[in-house]
Amino acid sequence: MITNEGDYMKKELYLVLKSSEKAVAALEQLKAEGYNATVVSTESLRHAIDDYPGDHHFFSLRQYEKVEMLESVLCLFVVEDNKLEHIKEIIRQYTNNFKDIKGFMYSRDIADYEGSI
């Protein structure tokens, strides 16, 4: 969708991948293709509760001591809508449609966008 003067509407793409060497390779390819994202290491609710019984806080200093990615990684991309299918196709290829790398993705329209990055 064109908004004005040739600008494309922005989309947000959420991508969650189970941490692995293959996931890192997929992110490296996305970067090589010119895409950028905010990336956050995450844990599922199940692991947050089961791995630390009786210690029910989700963000602890213990997590900051870890250098490697946790259970999974959350990536938030903001892209022009004419680029969305291309980035999704790269993700499908690297994950083998989420069979080789477990995870999911979804996108939404951004109604209002401002920023310099």
NORTA-V250939 format. One record per residue. RES is the residue in one letter. PSI is psi in whole degrees, -180 to 180 (NA if undefined). NEAR is the number of other C-alpha atoms within 8 Angstrom. Layout:
RES;PSI;NEAR + RES;PSI;NEAR
This chain:
M;131;5 + I;133;8 + T;-54;8 + N;148;6 + E;41;5 + G;2;6 + D;144;7 + Y;150;11 + M;145;11 + K;147;11 + K;150;13 + E;135;12 + L;121;14 + Y;131;11 + L;127;11 + V;125;11 + L;141;12 + K;133;11 + S;130;11 + S;169;7 + E;-38;6 + K;-36;9 + A;-42;13 + V;-42;9 + A;-40;8 + A;-44;12 + L;-38;8 + E;-40;8 + Q;-42;9 + L;-42;12 + K;-44;9 + A;-30;7 + E;-3;6 + G;6;6 + Y;152;8 + N;156;7 + A;163;8 + T;128;7 + V;130;8 + V;130;7 + S;139;10 + T;167;10 + E;151;9 + S;159;8 + L;-40;6 + R;-49;6 + H;-36;9 + A;-37;11 + I;-48;10 + D;-36;7 + D;-22;6 + Y;65;9 + P;137;7 + G;-4;4 + D;71;6 + H;59;8 + H;144;5 + F;-22;5 + F;106;5 + S;162;7 + L;-26;6 + R;-37;6 + Q;-32;7 + Y;-18;7 + E;-20;6 + K;130;8 + V;-35;5 + E;164;4 + M;149;10 + L;-144;10 + E;-40;10 + S;174;13 + V;136;14 + L;127;12 + C;132;12 + L;112;11 + F;144;11 + V;117;9 + V;159;10 + E;145;10 + D;-25;11 + N;-8;6 + K;-12;8 + L;-48;11 + E;-35;8 + H;-47;7 + I;-39;9 + K;-37;8 + E;-39;8 + I;-45;11 + I;-44;10 + R;-42;10 + Q;-49;8 + Y;-29;11 + T;-5;14 + N;52;9 + N;41;9 + F;24;10 + K;-40;7 + D;-35;7 + I;118;13 + K;147;9 + G;-163;9 + F;166;8 + M;153;8 + Y;158;7 + S;159;8 + R;154;7 + D;147;8 + I;118;9 + A;-31;4 + D;123;4 + Y;131;6 + E;150;4 + G;172;4 + S;-1;3 + I;NA;2
